[in-house]
Amino acid sequence: MVRLHELVNRNSQFIIATHSPIILSYPHSKIIELSDSGYKITKFTDTEPFIIHKAFLNNTANMLKELGID
């Protein structure tokens, strides 16, 4: 993130394909979500990686149980 930020400050641009909520959280990013029906610009907090990671971190025991790991 630090190196990404340094390069952005030097007017670099990036196209990054990721499921990382950390990378997705980079400020002022334009997040384009691709699906079978096309694409849409979305907010970081509306992405599937964010939603899944948040649910896991907020309720780890239940998520592990849901996965059959208890």
C-alpha positions in Angstrom: 0.0 0.0 0.0 2.8 2.4 0.8 4.5 1.8 -2.5 1.2 2.0 -4.3 0.6 5.3 -2.7 4.1 6.6 -3.6 3.5 5.7 -7.2 0.0 7.3 -7.3 1.6 10.5 -5.9 3.9 10.4 -9.0 0.8 10.3 -11.2 1.0 6.5 -11.9 -2.2 4.7 -12.7 -3.0 1.0 -12.1 -5.4 -1.7 -13.1 -5.4 -4.3 -10.4 -7.5 -7.5 -10.3 -7.8 -8.5 -6.6 -10.0 -10.0 -4.0 -8.0 -8.3 -1.2 -10.2 -6.0 0.9 -6.9 -4.2 1.9 -6.1 -3.3 -1.7 -9.7 -2.5 -2.4 -9.7 0.0 0.5 -7.2 2.3 -1.2 -8.7 5.8 -1.0 -10.3 7.3 -4.1 -10.0 4.0 -6.0 -12.5 3.4 -8.8 -13.7 -0.1 -8.2 -15.2 -1.9 -11.1 -17.0 -5.1 -10.3 -17.3 -7.6 -13.2 -20.0 -10.3 -13.5 -21.8 -12.4 -16.1 -24.2 -9.5 -16.7 -21.5 -6.9 -17.3 -19.8 -4.5 -15.0 -20.6 -1.8 -12.5 -18.7 0.8 -10.5 -19.2 0.0 -6.8 -18.1 1.2 -3.3 -15.5 -0.7 -1.4 -18.0 -1.6 1.4 -20.3 -3.1 -1.2 -17.8 -5.6 -2.6 -18.1 -9.3 -1.9 -14.5 -9.5 -0.4 -15.3 -6.8 2.1 -18.7 -8.2 3.1 -17.3 -11.8 3.6 -14.2 -10.6 5.5 -16.2 -8.3 7.7 -18.7 -11.1 8.5 -15.9 -13.5 9.3 -14.0 -11.0 11.6 -17.2 -10.0 13.3 -18.3 -13.5 14.1 -15.5 -15.9 13.5 -16.9 -18.8 15.6 -20.2 -18.9 13.6 -18.4 -18.5 10.3 -16.1 -21.5 11.2 -19.1 -23.5 12.3 -20.8 -22.6 9.0 -17.8 -24.0 7.2 -17.9 -27.2 9.2 -14.8 -26.3 11.2 -15.8 -26.2 14.9 
